[in-house]
């Protein structure tokens, strides 16, 4: 099991609101999708990987779609946590942005299979997947908006980034990642730090006008 999935499962378990079986089912889903892809993964595959019964699965999820969404949301929030921890108010604004982007792409690059789940497989779930993606993107956009608007822009007044502008940043970064996946460059996500950083800086600068 990859370090990323281990951290994802540990993160969920540490919240204290989910059982060990819930965490094992997330792990089982991650393993099954890694081996077969989501479309070919069955509930039997998930419970076998999780070493729990089918009854236990249905105590936590109604469908395999719900299980994938739970893994998606947990892993996405762990990525956001990595970004949050990379922000250092003591550092210059430009350095903060670069550090945050580096932390985000390093987290995503740890596990190409989980990366594909977060950015591709979730899109195949139809409206439930889109709704989960919207919730996660809203959380990330809100974080970006608060972080930028509360930062000292190199001695200039703080920015006034709107929620729409923050979502523009999230959308741009997501497209960069999807392009890297399509081009089989999932292991080279650090190359996205520079363009993503420029995007954030440009949008933040525009918001000061």
N, C-alpha and C positions, 0 to 999 in steps of 0.2 A: 504494500500500500504506500502511495506517495506521501511525502511530508505534508503536502498541501491538504490532502484528504484527511490525514491524521489530525491536522490542526483544525480543519473544519468540524470534524466530529467532536474533538475535545472542546472546541469553542461552544458548540451547541450544548454539550453535556454540562459545561461549567455554568451555564445560565441557571441551572437548578430547577427549571420548569419542565424539563423533558426527561423521560426515563432512559435508562441504558439501552433498552430495546429500540427506542426511537433513534438514538444515535447509531446503533448498529444497523438499522434499516437504511439510514442515510449512507453509511459506509457500503452496505450491500448494493444499493443503487449505483453508487459510484463505480464499484468493481464490475457490476454487470454491464453498465453502459460502456466501460472501458473495453470489455471483452467482446461485446456484440453490437454496440450501438443501441440507441434508445428504441428505435422502431422494432428491433428484433428481441429486445429484452422483455421477459415475461415476469409476472409476479413470482412464479416458481424460481426463476433465476435470482431474484432479489432476496427471497427468504433463504435460499440455499447459501448465498454469499454472506448473508447476515447471521446464519446459524440460528434462525428462529422459525416458528411455525407460521403457516399461512394465517391462522387465527390471530396471531400476534400482529401480523401486518395489518389486518383489517381493524384491529383495535386502534390503530394510529392513522391509517389512510384508507380512503374508499377505493382509490385507483392508483395505478402506477404513475399517472400524471401528477397527482397530488404529491407523491413521494419525490418526483423529480423537481417539482416546484419548491418543495421544502429544502432540497439540497441546493438548488439554485439561489434561493434567498439567503440561506445561511452562508454559503461561500461568497456571495456578493457582499454581504455585510462584513465579512472578515476582510475582504479586499478594501472596503471603505475604512475599516479600522486601521489597516496598514497605512493608508493615506493620512488619516487623522494623526497617527503617531509620528508621521514624518514631518508634520508642520512644526516648526520651531519659531515661536514669536521673537526670539532673540536674534534670529538670522535676518539678513536683508530680504525684501520681498521676492526678488528674482530667484534667490537661492531657495527660498521656501517652496516656490512653485516647482523648481527642478527636482528638489528632494522628494516632493510628494509624487510627481510623475514617475520618478525612478522607482519609488516604493511600490506604486500601483502596477507598473509593468513587470517588475521583478516578481511580484506575487502571482500575476497571471501566467508568467512564463514557467513557473515551477512545474506545472502539470498540463501538458498539451491536451490531454483527454478532457480534463475538467474545464479547460479553457473553451474547448469546442462545445461542451455542455452549456456553459454560461452564455455563449454568443451565437450558437447555431442551433443546437438541439431544442433549446427553449422556444425558438421561433416556429418549430413544427407542432406545437401544442395547440395552435389556434388561439381563440380568445383567452382561455385561461393563462396560456403562456405570455400573451401580450399584456394581460393585466398584471402578472407578476413582474414582467420586465418594466412596466410603467411604475410600479411601486418602488422598485429598486432604483430606477433612474431618477425618480422624484427625490429619494433620500440623498443620492449623490449630488444632484443639482442643488438641493437645499444646503448641503454641506459646503459646496463650492461658493454659493451665494454668501453664506455667513462668513466663511473664511476670508474671502476677498474683501467684503464690505467692512470687515473689522480690522483689516491689515493696514499698516503704515506703508503707503506706496512710495517708498524711497523719499520720505520727507514731504510728500504731497498729501492733500486731503484724501481720506478714504474713498474708495470707489462706491458707486451706487448701482451695483449689478442687479438687474431685475431677474425674476424667476425665469422669464423667457430666455434671457441672455445666458443664464446659467445652464438651462437645458440645451441651448445651442452648443455650449462647450461639451456637455456630456455626449450629445449626438455626434459631434465631430470626432471625439476620441473613440467612440464605439465604432465608427466607420473605419478609422485607421486600424483598429484591431481586427475587424472583419476582413479587411483587405489583406492583412498579414496572414490570417488563417487561410484565405482562399489561395494565397501564393505560397503556402507551405513554409511560412517564415515565423511560425509560432515561437521558435527558439531565439528569434532575433528581435524581440519586442523592445529591447533597450534602444533600438534605432528609432523608436517612436517618441522617445523622451524629448528630443529637440523640437520636432514639429508640434507636439502636444503642448509643450511649454510655450512656444511662440503663440499658439492659439489662445491659451489662457491669458497671456500678457496682452495680446492684441485686444481681446474682448474687455479686459479690465481697463486698459487705457481708453478705449472707446467710451466706457461707462463714466469716465471722469469728465468728459466733454460737456 
